[in-house]
Amino acid sequence: MAGTVKGDVVVCVSSLGKWYRLDGSRRGRSAWSRRVVNGAQSPAGDGMWALRGASFEIRRGEVVGLIGANGSGKSTLLGLIAGTLEATEGTVACAERSSAILELGSGFNAEFTGRENAILGAFIHGVSRAEAERRMPEVEAFSELGEAMDAPVRTYSTGMEARLAFAVAIASRPDALLLDEVLAVGDAAFRMKCLTRLRMLQRGGTAIVLASHDADQILGLCSRAIYLKAGHVVFDGNAADAVRRYEREAQDAYEKDRRERVRIERVRVLSKAGAASEEFEVGDAFAIEVCLRVIAPVVSLAVEAHVDDADGNCLLGATTADGGADDLESLASGGGERAEIRFVLPGRLRPGRYSIGVAVMSAAEGEGGEGSPGGDLAESVIEDAIENMACFVVREVPTKAGNRGERDRSDDNERDDDDEVDIGPLLRGIPLKVEVFRGREG
């Protein structure tokens, strides 16, 4: 849905939107939930609006920053302006002489040399072959690639690709230059060189649109910034004001996510008799006991525990998904209630030192809303986690002939180094018993 630009306007966006259809993994969602998330006018089928309702103009000589969290729509917006994406609704127009670096390596043929790709890039930017060859010394000088200009691009590092892409883009003297995080790549000296050239282009009338997570870069280059959030333009104005608002809201979101809602208060290893123990014999069954407190409401709860050997290898991973999930569900309302979760495990560990790690997770808030059981644990939030806790030892069972361990270990040491050493079975998938006890004091 292309439009036209007039006068000193080089980019014109009006009610622009882009809808992406999702794959079959999300097709189970109800039509009601799709309307809630995406709005009543969403196209048919499962999907999401990556950008919606964007309207603005950019004039000659303006340097405009695009800021926002990952997934906010910055790259989608640049792709729509550059013409590499097709809009679902609205219109977008950009000056005919425009250059874009949206993804390093895009537009390059990996088997072609840097020189051949530079000429190809000039064609894409609307430059004739004769003009491209005339500007080649400028491209070579700016990129500083030297002899690598005649080597295949597949041999280039990411920084070398960035040098070539930037040199080609600016050589065409564009009316509009679109950059997506490209200044985050390369060494410091080259980035400074790029910034200096951008200021020269801006003074010459080139409009520059720069997507970046670097607040200092936005403030140093841009007088104006557009703040995108969840696919919508929420602020368009002074760059300093935009950055200030973005950083304030990002901090608020971080603090909200970090608000303590569930706390792991204790982790113990219990013997078969239910007593805390740090020493077991081969074959002894044991239990991992996790005591937690639910402080504030969460969407739902899941507890995971794992047993690591002395080298940090995870030998066993257990979760309340194997049982006890229904008992945990009623804890999600909060109110300071305690619970003890016990993972009862068979005694299949070999002699050695072991430690326990525990994580408590809740479902990401979304379709069900806060406190709803409709959350999806596939998109979980880690509420609390502890590693290397409740260390314990598993020892050999003593025999009449004395402690077998030392004798057998000396025999083991005599084995050929090339022999395969079995460090112990992975215990995932063995039957587990999960028990939940509520209301106990720690």
C-alpha positions in Angstrom: 0.0 0.0 0.0 2.3 2.7 -1.3 1.8 6.4 -1.2 3.7 9.4 -2.5 5.9 11.9 -0.8 5.8 15.6 -1.6 8.0 18.7 -0.9 10.6 18.1 1.8 8.8 15.1 3.2 10.9 11.9 2.5 8.9 9.4 4.6 5.1 9.5 5.1 3.3 6.8 7.2 -0.4 6.8 7.6 -2.4 4.3 9.8 0.2 1.7 9.0 -0.3 -1.9 10.3 1.3 -5.3 9.8 -0.4 -8.5 10.7 1.6 -11.8 11.0 -0.1 -15.1 10.8 1.2 -17.5 13.4 1.9 -21.2 12.8 -0.2 -24.1 14.0 1.3 -24.2 17.5 -1.1 -21.4 18.5 -4.2 -22.5 16.7 -5.9 -23.9 19.8 -6.7 -20.4 21.1 -10.4 -19.5 21.0 -11.8 -16.9 18.7 -12.8 -14.9 21.8 -9.2 -14.8 23.1 -7.9 -13.7 19.6 -10.4 -10.8 19.7 -9.3 -9.8 23.2 -5.6 -9.8 22.3 -5.7 -8.5 18.7 -8.9 -6.5 18.5 -12.2 -7.1 16.8 -11.0 -6.2 13.3 -8.1 -8.6 13.2 -7.8 -10.6 9.9 -9.1 -14.2 10.0 -6.9 -16.9 11.5 -4.4 -17.0 14.3 -1.8 -14.2 14.3 -0.7 -11.0 15.8 -0.3 -7.3 15.0 3.4 -6.5 14.9 2.6 -2.9 14.1 -0.7 -1.0 14.1 -2.0 2.5 13.6 1.4 4.2 13.0 1.2 7.7 11.5 4.0 10.2 11.1 6.1 12.2 8.6 9.9 12.6 8.4 11.4 15.5 6.5 14.7 16.2 4.8 17.6 16.5 7.2 15.8 15.0 10.2 17.5 12.3 12.2 14.8 10.2 13.9 15.4 7.4 16.4 13.2 4.4 16.9 13.3 3.0 20.4 11.4 0.3 22.3 11.8 -3.2 23.7 12.5 -6.2 21.6 9.3 -7.1 19.7 7.9 -3.6 19.9 7.7 -3.2 16.1 10.9 -1.2 15.3 12.3 -3.7 12.7 8.8 -4.2 11.2 8.3 -0.5 10.8 11.7 -0.1 9.0 10.9 -3.0 6.8 7.6 -1.5 5.8 9.3 1.9 5.0 12.0 0.2 3.0 9.5 -1.8 1.0 10.9 -5.2 2.1 7.6 -5.9 3.9 4.0 -5.5 2.6 1.6 -3.6 4.8 -1.6 -5.2 6.0 -3.3 -1.8 6.3 -2.6 1.8 5.9 -0.1 3.5 3.5 3.7 4.2 3.5 5.7 6.2 1.1 9.5 6.8 1.0 11.7 8.9 -1.2 12.8 7.0 -4.3 16.5 7.5 -3.5 16.7 5.6 -0.2 19.1 3.1 1.3 18.5 0.6 4.1 20.6 -1.6 6.2 18.0 -3.8 7.9 20.0 -7.0 8.4 23.7 -7.6 8.0 24.4 -9.7 4.9 20.9 -9.1 3.4 21.3 -8.4 -0.3 24.8 -9.8 -0.3 25.7 -12.9 -2.3 28.1 -14.9 -0.1 30.0 -16.3 -3.1 30.6 -12.9 -4.7 33.5 -10.8 -3.6 33.1 -7.6 -1.6 33.7 -5.6 -4.8 31.0 -7.5 -6.8 28.5 -7.1 -4.0 29.2 -3.4 -3.8 28.4 -3.0 -7.4 25.3 -5.2 -7.0 24.3 -3.0 -4.0 24.6 0.1 -6.0 22.2 -1.3 -8.6 19.7 -2.0 -5.9 20.0 1.6 -4.7 19.3 2.8 -8.2 22.9 3.7 -9.2 24.1 2.9 -12.7 27.0 0.6 -13.3 29.2 3.5 -14.5 28.4 5.6 -11.4 28.9 2.5 -9.2 32.4 2.0 -10.6 33.2 5.7 -10.3 32.3 5.5 -6.6 34.1 2.3 -5.9 37.3 4.0 -4.5 35.1 5.8 -2.0 33.5 2.5 -0.9 36.9 0.9 -0.6 38.4 3.8 1.4 35.4 4.0 3.8 35.1 0.3 4.4 38.9 -0.1 5.0 38.7 -3.7 3.8 41.8 -3.6 1.7 42.6 -6.8 -0.1 39.4 -8.4 1.4 37.4 -6.4 -1.2 38.3 -9.1 -3.7 37.6 -12.0 -1.3 34.2 -13.8 -1.1 31.8 -12.3 1.4 31.4 -15.7 3.0 34.9 -15.2 4.4 34.0 -12.0 6.1 33.4 -11.5 9.8 30.3 -9.7 11.0 32.2 -6.5 11.5 33.6 -6.7 7.9 30.0 -7.2 6.5 28.9 -4.1 8.5 31.8 -2.1 7.0 30.8 -3.1 3.4 27.1 -2.6 3.9 27.5 0.9 5.5 30.0 2.0 2.8 27.7 0.9 0.0 24.6 2.5 1.6 26.1 5.9 2.0 27.8 6.0 -1.3 24.5 6.3 -3.1 23.9 9.8 -1.5 20.3 8.7 -0.4 17.5 11.1 0.5 16.5 8.6 3.3 18.8 6.2 5.1 17.2 3.5 7.3 19.4 1.7 9.8 18.4 -1.2 12.1 21.0 -1.6 14.9 23.8 -1.6 12.4 25.9 0.8 14.5 26.0 -1.8 17.3 28.4 -3.9 15.1 32.1 -3.3 14.5 35.0 -1.8 16.4 34.8 1.5 18.2 36.9 3.4 15.7 34.6 2.4 12.8 31.5 3.2 14.7 32.9 6.7 15.3 33.7 7.0 11.7 30.1 6.0 10.8 28.6 8.6 13.3 30.7 11.3 11.7 29.5 10.4 8.2 25.9 10.3 9.4 26.2 13.8 10.7 27.7 14.9 7.3 24.8 13.2 5.4 22.3 14.9 7.7 23.8 18.3 7.1 23.5 17.5 3.3 19.7 16.9 3.7 19.6 13.2 4.1 16.8 12.0 6.5 18.1 9.2 8.8 15.9 6.7 10.7 17.8 4.8 13.2 16.5 1.9 15.3 18.7 1.3 18.4 18.7 0.1 22.0 21.6 2.5 22.7 20.2 5.5 24.5 23.5 7.5 24.2 23.5 6.9 20.4 19.9 8.1 20.1 20.6 11.2 22.2 23.8 11.9 20.4 22.4 11.7 16.9 18.7 12.3 17.0 16.7 15.4 17.8 13.4 13.4 17.6 12.5 9.8 18.6 9.5 7.6 18.1 8.8 5.2 21.1 7.2 2.0 20.0 5.4 -0.3 22.5 3.6 -3.5 21.6 3.4 -2.4 18.0 2.0 1.0 18.7 3.5 4.5 18.6 3.1 5.7 22.2 5.4 8.8 21.9 6.7 10.9 19.0 8.7 13.9 19.9 11.9 15.2 21.6 14.5 12.5 21.7 15.5 13.2 25.3 11.8 13.0 26.4 11.3 9.7 24.5 14.4 8.1 26.0 13.4 9.3 29.5 9.9 7.8 29.1 11.2 4.5 27.6 13.8 4.0 30.4 11.3 4.9 33.1 8.7 2.4 31.9 11.4 -0.3 31.3 12.5 0.2 35.0 8.9 0.1 36.2 8.3 -3.2 34.3 11.5 -4.7 35.7 10.6 -3.8 39.2 7.1 -5.3 38.8 8.6 -8.5 37.4 11.0 -8.7 40.3 8.4 -8.1 43.0 8.6 -11.1 45.4 5.5 -13.3 45.0 6.9 -16.7 45.9 9.8 -17.5 48.2 11.7 -20.7 48.7 12.3 -20.9 52.4 14.0 -24.2 52.8 15.4 -27.2 50.8 16.3 -30.4 52.6 17.1 -34.0 51.7 15.1 -36.5 53.7 15.7 -40.2 54.5 13.1 -42.8 53.9 12.1 -42.3 57.5 11.5 -38.6 56.9 14.5 -37.3 58.8 16.9 -34.7 57.3 20.1 -36.4 56.3 23.3 -35.6 54.4 24.6 -39.2 54.0 23.0 -42.2 52.3 24.1 -45.6 51.1 23.7 -46.9 47.6 20.1 -48.1 47.1 18.6 -45.8 49.8 15.5 -44.0 48.7 15.3 -40.4 49.6 13.2 -37.3 49.2 13.8 -33.7 48.2 11.7 -31.4 50.4 11.0 -27.9 49.3 9.3 -25.4 51.7 7.9 -22.3 50.0 5.6 -19.4 50.9 3.2 -17.8 48.4 3.3 -14.1 49.3 1.2 -12.6 46.4 -1.2 -13.9 43.8 0.3 -15.7 40.8 -1.3 -17.3 37.7 -0.3 -20.8 38.7 2.6 -22.6 40.3 5.0 -25.3 39.3 8.0 -26.5 41.3 11.1 -28.2 39.7 14.0 -29.9 41.5 17.1 -31.4 40.0 20.1 -33.4 41.4 23.6 -32.6 40.1 26.8 -34.6 40.6 30.1 -33.0 41.7 30.9 -31.9 38.2 27.6 -30.1 37.7 26.0 -32.7 35.5 22.2 -32.9 36.0 21.3 -36.5 36.7 17.7 -36.1 37.6 15.0 -33.5 36.9 11.7 -33.7 38.7 8.6 -31.5 38.5 5.2 -31.2 40.0 3.9 -31.9 36.5 4.6 -35.5 37.5 2.0 -35.2 40.3 0.8 -32.7 42.9 -0.1 -29.9 40.4 -3.7 -29.8 41.5 -2.7 -29.3 45.1 -0.4 -26.4 44.1 -3.1 -24.7 42.0 -5.1 -23.6 45.0 -2.0 -22.0 46.5 -1.9 -19.4 43.7 -4.2 -16.9 45.6 -1.3 -15.9 47.9 -2.0 -14.8 51.5 1.2 -15.9 53.0 0.4 -19.6 53.0 3.2 -22.2 53.3 3.6 -25.5 51.6 6.0 -28.4 51.6 6.6 -30.3 48.4 8.4 -33.6 48.6 9.8 -35.4 45.5 10.2 -39.0 46.6 13.0 -40.7 44.6 14.3 -44.3 44.4 17.8 -45.0 45.5 19.6 -45.2 42.1 22.4 -42.8 42.6 26.0 -44.1 42.5 28.6 -43.3 45.2 29.6 -39.6 45.1 28.7 -36.1 46.1 25.5 -34.5 45.0 23.7 -31.2 45.3 20.1 -30.0 44.8 18.8 -27.1 42.7 15.2 -25.9 42.9 13.1 -23.4 40.9 9.5 -22.2 41.5 7.7 -20.9 38.4 4.4 -19.3 37.6 2.6 -19.0 34.3 3.2 -15.9 32.2 0.2 -13.6 32.6 -1.7 -13.3 29.4 -4.9 -14.8 28.1 -6.1 -15.8 31.6 -5.3 -12.6 33.3 -3.7 -12.3 36.8 -4.8 -15.0 39.2 -6.4 -17.0 36.4 -5.6 -20.7 35.9 -5.6 -20.1 32.2 -1.9 -19.2 32.1 0.6 -21.1 30.0 3.6 -22.6 31.8 5.3 -22.9 28.4 5.9 -19.2 28.8 6.8 -19.3 32.5 8.2 -16.7 34.9 10.9 -17.8 37.4 9.6 -16.6 40.8 12.6 -18.0 42.9 15.5 -20.3 42.3 18.3 -21.8 44.4 21.3 -23.8 43.2 23.9 -26.0 45.0 21.7 -26.5 48.0 21.2 -29.4 50.4 24.5 -31.2 49.5 24.6 -34.9 50.3 26.8 -37.9 49.9 26.0 -41.4 48.6 28.4 -44.1 49.9 29.1 -47.7 49.0 27.3 -50.3 51.2 30.0 -51.9 53.5 30.7 -55.6 53.0 32.2 -58.3 55.2 35.4 -58.0 53.3 35.6 -54.4 54.3 34.9 -51.2 52.4 34.8 -52.3 48.8 35.2 -48.8 47.5 39.0 -48.4 47.9 39.8 -51.7 46.4 37.5 -51.3 43.4 38.6 -47.8 42.8 42.3 -49.0 42.5 41.1 -51.6 40.0 39.2 -49.0 38.1 42.4 -46.8 37.9 44.2 -49.6 36.2 41.8 -49.6 33.3 42.9 -48.4 29.9 42.3 -44.7 29.5 40.5 -45.4 26.2 37.8 -47.5 28.0 34.5 -45.8 28.2 33.6 -44.7 31.7 29.9 -44.8 32.7 29.4 -41.8 35.0 26.0 -43.1 36.0 22.5 -43.5 34.6 20.4 -40.5 33.7 17.4 -40.8 36.0 14.9 -38.7 34.0 11.7 -40.5 33.4 11.8 -42.8 36.4 8.6 -43.0 38.5 8.3 -40.3 41.1 6.0 -39.7 44.0 5.2 -36.0 44.6 3.5 -35.0 47.9 2.2 -31.5 48.9 1.7 -30.6 52.5 0.0 -27.3 53.2 -0.1 -24.9 56.2 3.0 -26.2 57.9 5.3 -23.8 59.7 8.9 -23.8 58.6 
